[in-house]
Amino acid sequence: MLAQDTQPTTIVKDQRFEFALSIRAKATSFKAGSEIRIQVVQTNTSNRPISFQGRGSPEDTEVGYRTYIRDEKGRLLPETKLGRIIRTGKDEDAPPNTTVVFTSNGGVLRDLQPTESSVGEIILNRLYNLERPGVYTVQVEPRWEPGVPAPKSNIITLTITK
């Protein structure tokens, strides 16, 4: 669990959606190879309860959101094998025509009351290779059906050092 956050939470509200997403990290600088966790905060910005699939574990949150990590030139970082499997639904080591299906570990359908938030965690180095020192930006969005507009979170900046 993340203790004190050094980055303030910025709620990005898009009028098309009944909730807003924000992300934050415990720190802004990490040593290469260390585990890097972020919190994903989903806040009900409507005036009524909304049904919400709660994210139980980091694995549930990693599957439930698309995570984008970009370098200083705006290029996406190389994904880990798990990151590619989550993004594509395919495992390159599996037999041809095999589709990977993810099931929820602890996500529970519940109502999120007006102004109420739900917090999940993503372990970034499970999805992307973060071994190279540099400055990176991170943003997430819900993993909805292709072509369906989805709210995006704020963008945070992380520095990886040797």
HUNOR-V186402 format. One record per helix or strand of 2 or more residues. SS is the DSSP state (alpha for helix, beta for strand). FROM is the first residue (numbers start at 0). LEN is the number of residues. If there is no record, write none. Layout:
SS|FROM|LEN  SS|FROM|LEN
//
This chain:
beta|18|7  beta|28|3  beta|36|8  beta|49|4  alpha|57|7  beta|64|6  alpha|80|8  beta|108|4  beta|116|7  alpha|123|3  beta|133|9  beta|155|6
//
